[in-house]
């Protein structure tokens, strides 16, 4: 009996691919007997194309129909089957079969009566020699596995026949079996619809076969099966539907007694799988995990219907298909092979950083030696003091307790949000958990080599030449703002300077790598925490990067989120106060500084005095040498190189660098004009050095572009600029030996030894600190326990100019103690839990690095008057002079009780609000950390990378074919006279190279040949945009290959 084939073709807005499919259908060597076309609500000319073909039946259906429902609609117009020789051939708008496809499929079913379903080898639409997919199976856990995908077809899988499932597009199925099983499950609209049907076919006692001789091309439109698009929304939808299908099948296939357990485990599994998705660099799939879990959990009607349908047709046990399932070990092996092929075969080799062979190690080692020499006076120190340096909390637990929203143990104490910088200090202090304060000592000794390392690595994104990388490292390490921060004892500013190159290093690859994007987000948060004044400038750079990144903008959107999560408690409190500008205040110890002119800021000196040259020349007494002329002249080479970069190859990248420098300079100038914090009667301007670090980063970037563009002529100007800079920063480098640095070795405490000993038995013992001010007033604060710590400092306190009722009472008490008012202060001391009174030296006005005016006469008078008053107070017993000032003790027997009552930290001070902020921080930062881990790309990312690479290869072939055809047509139209064989046609156009990056051992080195230099110069023209190029772009910069995996992105 002649087999009867009914072809059903389903289309939905598929005019783009439908014409090829219809032509392929008309060229079949074995024509179908009946052709049914189903148009699912198309709004283009799909319906006209279908009707023009002349089908046996044309059905205009609703746009919401799935592929399975559209097939079911078409089957209703077909006469019920009378034998097993009546077939249904399922096609979609993008299922273009080869001429012999139907004949080969039909032959498989005619030869083997036990085969109920035959599926073709599905090929890529644009690259017909690549297999899109061939055969499907399941893991023991029920996950879908494509047996063959994204492979070059060399006949290596032509022997495969028996499979667990095949794709829907091109599937040939016996009509009687389709009717018996009820077609596709309506609960599976796209993903796994054909696999589920094939599983039910197998469990009903039939076979499913893959036919390698039958080939059908697919474009992945998403009509038959899930969409193959790699765009964000379509990709997220595909992952969600695939997960929902897996959960649905799990509930359908499981024994009845297991269903409740699977149902209860859906949401917890979604949480665990969310962590896996982050590790696999698929953050967009997380919402889909929960959506699929909840949707499946509350789809009881569809699950029950599917279970009844499955049970009614099932005749075999799961053991009958055990040999067709893929073990988990085999899945991992296949994934590893695909990842390797994706990285090496498709994407090409990724240029190495060559840290050891390229001179990076020697640069960092030289910086380490220089750092040890410069900081030799501090060798052996356990803690540092001076400027903004204070000890950290004694244990990591105390460090972490000081973050978030809760009790702020400064002054009288209050409930509020911690500065985000406290979290940065907690991380740093935990590195030396045995002595957290020692981490600041290590920070100082490693500052120069870490600065050199960060700049050297950042320069690898811009140049392959080892000498240019080393020059960038030296320029960054010797930045005046960085050395000024070291001399002034500003740990936050030091951290900002160290982290900025790493932010550029990670941000450069953020458009291509989720790991790099997450790392950039963490670095952004750390920099914003250490220098809030830099946040507006960084947000501008972030916005520009996001706008020009195109489709990769999703990787940039979340970069500010960790910074926002860390700052949320502080934003809440400052917002309630209405003091929004205070969010830009510098964290840590408030430090007064000299007023610095704008032109000195533009030269890079945040503390003025031209980096110490003004007092140095006055001391040396050199006639005719003016620091205000010498220093600017020495900085001219750097300025010239920066401006010259705009007129050399790579001008776009240089313009972006100079824009960054402009943002940094504007930030520095604005910060120097903001007086947000107060220390007694003095106000402190913001630290301009953070903005100058960004300014210097842009300037160094422009210099790198200039040196790249100058190629072989770059050495002389580079050496000149470095030598001149070394002279400029010489006073800052020698700040410690010259005594102009305020940093010195600490003594492990910030309170007198007598107080520290008392704090060993009473951790909340109170000490009243009285500091005479330049205007004759006093500053009174209470310090609990062994002394103030850096992590406990709060901008909520330093930017608050108002006084609470208790603070007014403390001010009155201090005023009475500092004057001979005759009032008894014993009751007030006991009320505040004060056991000691410390009279500190008078505050002086800072005039420059390590320099200050003498105490004013008013302050000196207040100091003498206060000393006399405290000596004459009967309630106070003098202890004596200490390194911190003169100390008195309050001797009252019940003082311990008062201390316990007034100095205790309230239980659960943060309350519900603190818990909410804690959850937000843990969720955002935890997810970012997981996303930043270098785990490599996940299965979906590798699959999409392979398919995108195959698609791009096909496009390149098509483009090259068209180019050659045009060249041949021109040559035919304009024949050229023959030339001798030894004459080279220099005007001929070479084929487009498959890899634009330089190759060979000499690429990127100082001894590179002219070709390498030319390639680097040509690449410079696009470097500005390369920082945000998407994975589909093809950057010209040899340092920035067009496509890289997550694993290689992190390795760089």
Beta strands, then each sheet from edge to edge (+ up, - down):
strand 1: 4-11
strand 2: 34-40
strand 3: 57-61
strand 4: 86-92
strand 5: 95-97
strand 6: 115-124
strand 7: 130-138
strand 8: 144-148
strand 9: 151-152
strand 10: 172-174
strand 11: 207-218
strand 12: 384-385
strand 13: 405-408
strand 14: 414-417
strand 15: 675-679
strand 16: 682-685
strand 17: 744-745
strand 18: 766-772
strand 19: 778-784
strand 20: 834-840
strand 21: 846-848
strand 22: 851-852
strand 23: 876-882
strand 24: 885-890
sheet 1: 3+ 2+ 1+ 4+ 10- 6+ 7- 8+
sheet 2: 3+ 2+ 1+ 4+ 10- 6+ 11+ 5-
sheet 3: 3+ 2+ 1+ 4+ 10- 6+ 7- 9+
sheet 4: 12+ 17-
sheet 5: 13+ 14-
sheet 6: 15+ 16-
sheet 7: 19+ 18- 20- 24+ 23-
sheet 8: 21+ 22-
end
